[in-house]
């Protein structure tokens, strides 16, 4: 097992797991300003469930992409192409699959507790979350629309609304508005990270937006996602769902426009030229919800 542990850590994609607690933080923030009493044990369970779900979807993806041969064709970058853990250590294949199922079952156990506590609304969100985890690699990435919106559904409505309901037992307009921001940003994150894998993904039968519509159209869709996320922040402030301090979240969102302007002339060049902008996009995706949640609490 000790020889497989590094591969398990790689297949969990530990450096990327921060996105889950960042998304949950928005749900915690909305719950904090909406309820008078929050149990911190429930906060910890919500964070743990999100991280476990993220590990599960990553592990399923690693397992299936190795089994299909895709990971043997991709040129890995810090943002795409899988971890390469199973390519280097194929003997850990069944252990990675076991990790995927164990983390999913643990997520479902925590979800079951909250469903018992809060009721039917969480059942539907949980069901969507489970479908996203088990269905992304084998089915969802065969549809451009579903593939585009799957990460946003997971890190937006499922995590943000799920956390808010788990902590408060209720749902309000603030939580719905906040969930729109990571919905757009997570969709955009995966959208750009698919650029380096277009040829390998196409050969493996995937049909995501960059494959079907091209990189230029994908960049236009990315720009639309940025505008919607920014508009959500502004509308929240105008209608007093968010404090005016939350306009600070527009600062990292402005990084997105530098990504668009920087990538546009490089679309016909190699993946190495895109990496600085992919990295900038990751920073924006993580920092924006942190600022938004923090200003909500402070405001």
C-alpha positions as CSV (number, residue, x, y, z in Angstrom):
1,X,0.0,0.0,0.0
2,X,2.9,2.4,0.8
3,X,4.1,2.1,-2.8
4,X,0.6,3.0,-4.0
5,X,0.1,6.0,-1.7
6,X,1.9,8.5,-3.9
7,X,-0.2,7.4,-6.9
8,X,-3.4,7.8,-4.8
9,X,-2.4,11.3,-3.8
10,X,-1.6,12.1,-7.5
11,X,-4.9,10.6,-8.6
12,X,-6.8,12.7,-6.0
13,X,-5.2,15.8,-7.5
14,X,-4.5,17.2,-4.1
15,X,-3.3,20.7,-5.3
16,X,-6.7,21.2,-7.0
17,X,-8.9,20.2,-4.1
18,X,-8.9,23.8,-2.7
19,X,-11.7,24.6,-5.1
20,X,-14.2,22.6,-3.1
21,X,-13.8,24.4,0.3
22,X,-13.6,27.7,-1.6
23,X,-17.0,27.0,-3.1
24,X,-18.4,25.8,0.2
25,X,-17.1,29.0,1.8
26,X,-19.7,30.9,-0.2
27,X,-22.5,28.7,1.2
28,X,-21.1,29.2,4.7
29,X,-21.0,32.9,4.2
30,X,-24.6,33.1,3.0
31,X,-25.7,30.9,5.9
32,X,-23.7,33.0,8.4
33,X,-25.5,36.2,7.4
34,X,-28.9,34.5,7.0
35,X,-29.1,32.5,10.3
36,X,-28.6,33.3,13.9
37,X,-27.3,29.9,14.9
38,X,-24.8,27.7,12.9
39,X,-23.4,24.5,14.2
40,X,-19.7,24.4,13.4
41,X,-19.7,20.6,13.3
42,X,-22.1,20.9,10.4
43,X,-19.7,23.4,8.8
44,X,-16.9,20.9,9.1
45,X,-19.0,18.1,7.7
46,X,-20.0,20.2,4.7
47,X,-16.4,21.0,3.9
48,X,-15.4,17.4,4.3
49,X,-18.2,16.2,2.1
50,X,-17.2,18.6,-0.7
51,X,-13.5,17.6,-0.5
52,X,-14.5,13.9,-0.6
53,X,-16.8,14.4,-3.6
54,X,-14.0,16.3,-5.4
55,X,-11.5,13.4,-4.7
56,X,-14.1,10.9,-5.9
57,X,-14.7,12.6,-9.3
58,X,-11.0,13.1,-9.8
59,X,-10.2,9.4,-9.0
60,X,-13.0,8.1,-11.3
61,X,-11.6,10.3,-14.0
62,X,-8.1,9.1,-13.5
63,X,-9.2,5.4,-13.5
64,X,-11.4,5.7,-16.6
65,X,-8.9,7.8,-18.6
66,X,-6.2,5.3,-17.9
67,X,-8.4,2.4,-18.8
68,X,-9.5,4.0,-22.0
69,X,-5.9,4.8,-23.0
70,X,-6.5,8.6,-23.0
71,X,-3.8,9.3,-20.4
72,X,-1.3,7.5,-22.6
73,X,-2.0,10.0,-25.4
74,X,-2.2,13.3,-23.6
75,X,0.6,15.7,-23.1
76,X,0.3,16.7,-19.5
77,X,0.5,20.3,-18.3
78,X,0.0,21.7,-14.8
79,X,-3.6,22.3,-15.7
80,X,-4.6,19.4,-18.0
81,X,-3.9,15.9,-19.1
82,X,-4.5,14.2,-15.8
83,X,-2.0,13.6,-13.0
84,X,-0.1,10.8,-14.8
85,X,0.0,8.8,-11.5
86,X,-1.4,5.6,-13.1
87,X,0.8,6.0,-16.2
88,X,3.8,5.8,-13.9
89,X,2.3,3.1,-11.6
90,X,-0.4,1.0,-13.3
91,X,-0.4,-1.5,-10.4
92,X,-2.4,1.1,-8.4
93,X,-5.3,1.0,-10.8
94,X,-7.7,-0.9,-8.5
95,X,-6.7,1.1,-5.5
96,X,-7.6,4.3,-7.3
97,X,-11.0,2.8,-8.2
98,X,-11.5,1.8,-4.6
99,X,-10.6,5.4,-3.5
100,X,-13.2,6.7,-5.9
101,X,-16.0,4.5,-4.5
102,X,-15.0,4.9,-0.8
103,X,-14.9,8.7,-1.0
104,X,-18.2,8.8,-2.9
105,X,-19.9,6.5,-0.3
106,X,-18.5,8.7,2.5
107,X,-19.9,11.8,0.8
108,X,-23.3,10.1,0.4
109,X,-23.2,9.2,4.1
110,X,-22.7,12.8,5.1
111,X,-25.3,13.9,2.6
112,X,-27.7,11.3,4.1
113,X,-27.3,12.8,7.5
114,X,-28.1,16.3,6.2
115,X,-31.0,15.0,4.2
116,X,-32.4,13.4,7.4
117,X,-31.8,16.7,9.2
118,X,-33.1,19.2,6.5
119,X,-35.3,17.3,4.1
120,X,-36.1,16.7,0.5
121,X,-34.4,19.8,-1.1
122,X,-31.0,18.3,-0.2
123,X,-32.0,14.9,-1.7
124,X,-32.3,16.4,-5.2
125,X,-29.1,18.4,-4.9
126,X,-27.3,15.3,-3.6
127,X,-28.7,13.2,-6.5
128,X,-27.3,15.7,-9.0
129,X,-24.0,15.7,-7.3
130,X,-23.7,11.9,-7.4
131,X,-24.7,11.9,-11.1
132,X,-22.0,14.4,-11.8
133,X,-19.4,12.4,-10.0
134,X,-20.1,9.0,-11.6
135,X,-21.3,10.2,-14.9
136,X,-18.8,12.9,-16.0
137,X,-16.1,10.8,-17.6
138,X,-18.2,8.0,-19.2
139,X,-21.2,10.0,-20.4
140,X,-21.3,13.8,-19.7
141,X,-18.2,14.7,-21.7
142,X,-19.9,13.3,-24.8
143,X,-22.3,16.3,-24.8
144,X,-20.8,19.8,-25.3
145,X,-23.6,21.5,-23.2
146,X,-23.5,19.0,-20.4
147,X,-19.7,18.9,-20.3
148,X,-19.6,22.7,-20.2
149,X,-22.1,23.1,-17.3
150,X,-21.2,20.0,-15.2
151,X,-18.3,21.5,-13.2
152,X,-20.3,24.7,-12.6
153,X,-23.3,22.7,-11.3
154,X,-21.0,20.8,-8.9
155,X,-19.1,23.7,-7.5
156,X,-21.9,26.2,-7.8
157,X,-25.5,25.1,-7.0
158,X,-24.7,21.7,-5.5
159,X,-22.0,22.9,-3.1
160,X,-23.1,26.5,-2.4
161,X,-26.8,25.8,-2.1
162,X,-26.2,22.4,-0.5
163,X,-24.1,24.0,2.2
164,X,-26.5,26.8,2.8
165,X,-29.4,24.4,3.2
166,X,-27.4,22.0,5.3
167,X,-26.5,24.8,7.7
168,X,-29.8,26.7,7.8
169,X,-32.5,24.3,6.6
170,X,-33.7,27.0,4.2
171,X,-33.0,28.5,0.8
172,X,-33.0,32.2,-0.1
173,X,-32.1,34.6,-3.0
174,X,-28.7,35.4,-1.6
175,X,-27.5,31.8,-1.8
176,X,-29.0,31.4,-5.3
177,X,-27.2,34.5,-6.5
178,X,-23.9,33.5,-4.9
179,X,-24.1,30.0,-6.5
180,X,-24.1,31.7,-9.9
181,X,-20.5,33.0,-9.5
182,X,-18.7,29.6,-9.0
183,X,-21.1,28.1,-11.6
184,X,-19.7,30.4,-14.2
185,X,-16.1,30.4,-12.9
186,X,-15.9,26.6,-12.6
187,X,-17.3,26.1,-16.1
188,X,-14.8,28.6,-17.4
189,X,-11.9,26.9,-15.6
190,X,-12.5,23.5,-17.2
191,X,-13.3,25.1,-20.5
192,X,-9.8,26.6,-20.9
193,X,-8.1,23.6,-19.3
194,X,-9.6,21.5,-22.2
195,X,-7.6,23.4,-24.8
196,X,-4.3,21.4,-24.5
197,X,-6.2,18.1,-24.6
198,X,-8.3,18.8,-27.7
199,X,-6.6,16.3,-30.1
200,X,-6.4,13.5,-27.5
201,X,-9.9,14.0,-26.3
202,X,-11.3,14.0,-29.8
203,X,-9.5,10.7,-30.6
204,X,-11.1,9.2,-27.5
205,X,-14.7,10.1,-28.4
206,X,-15.2,13.2,-26.3
207,X,-17.3,16.1,-27.6
208,X,-16.7,19.1,-25.4
209,X,-17.1,22.7,-26.5
210,X,-13.5,23.3,-27.7
211,X,-13.7,20.1,-29.9
212,X,-17.1,20.8,-31.4
213,X,-17.0,24.6,-31.7
214,X,-13.4,25.5,-31.6
215,X,-11.1,27.6,-29.4
216,X,-12.3,31.0,-30.6
217,X,-16.0,30.2,-29.8
218,X,-14.9,28.7,-26.5
219,X,-13.1,32.0,-25.6
220,X,-16.3,33.9,-26.5
221,X,-18.3,31.6,-24.2
222,X,-15.6,32.1,-21.5
223,X,-16.2,35.9,-21.9
224,X,-19.9,35.5,-21.5
225,X,-19.3,33.5,-18.3
226,X,-17.2,36.3,-16.9
227,X,-19.9,38.9,-17.7
228,X,-22.6,36.9,-16.0
229,X,-20.5,36.4,-12.9
230,X,-19.6,40.1,-12.7
231,X,-23.3,41.0,-13.4
232,X,-24.3,38.7,-10.5
233,X,-22.1,40.6,-8.1
234,X,-23.3,44.0,-9.3
235,X,-27.0,43.0,-9.1
236,X,-26.4,41.6,-5.6
237,X,-25.1,45.0,-4.5
238,X,-27.8,47.0,-6.2
239,X,-30.6,45.0,-4.7
240,X,-28.8,45.0,-1.3
241,X,-28.3,41.2,-1.1
242,X,-24.6,41.9,-1.0
243,X,-22.8,44.9,0.7
244,X,-21.2,47.4,-1.6
245,X,-17.9,46.1,-0.3
246,X,-18.5,43.0,-2.4
247,X,-17.7,45.0,-5.5
248,X,-14.1,44.2,-4.6
249,X,-14.8,40.8,-6.1
250,X,-14.8,42.5,-9.5
251,X,-11.0,43.1,-9.1
252,X,-10.0,39.4,-9.6
253,X,-12.8,39.0,-12.2
254,X,-11.0,41.7,-14.2
255,X,-8.1,39.2,-14.5
256,X,-10.4,37.2,-16.8
257,X,-10.4,39.9,-19.4
258,X,-6.6,39.8,-19.4
259,X,-6.9,36.1,-20.0
260,X,-9.2,36.6,-23.0
261,X,-7.0,39.4,-24.5
262,X,-3.8,37.4,-23.9
263,X,-5.1,34.0,-25.2
264,X,-6.8,35.4,-28.3
265,X,-3.6,35.9,-30.4
266,X,-2.2,32.6,-29.2
267,X,-5.0,30.2,-30.2
268,X,-3.1,28.9,-33.2
269,X,0.1,28.3,-31.1
270,X,1.1,25.5,-28.8
271,X,-0.1,24.7,-25.3
272,X,3.1,26.1,-23.7
273,X,2.1,29.6,-24.8
274,X,-1.3,29.2,-23.0
275,X,0.0,28.1,-19.6
276,X,0.5,31.6,-18.0
277,X,-3.1,32.4,-18.9
278,X,-4.4,29.1,-17.6
279,X,-2.6,29.8,-14.4
280,X,-4.1,33.3,-14.2
281,X,-7.5,31.8,-14.7
282,X,-7.0,29.4,-11.8
283,X,-6.1,32.3,-9.5
284,X,-9.2,34.3,-10.5
285,X,-11.4,31.2,-10.0
286,X,-10.1,30.8,-6.4
287,X,-9.7,34.4,-5.3
288,X,-13.1,35.7,-6.5
289,X,-15.3,33.5,-4.2
290,X,-13.0,34.1,-1.2
291,X,-13.3,37.9,-1.6
292,X,-17.0,37.6,-2.2
293,X,-17.6,35.5,0.8
294,X,-15.3,37.5,3.1
295,X,-16.9,40.9,2.1
296,X,-20.3,39.4,2.7
297,X,-19.4,38.4,6.2
298,X,-17.6,41.7,6.9
299,X,-20.4,43.8,5.3
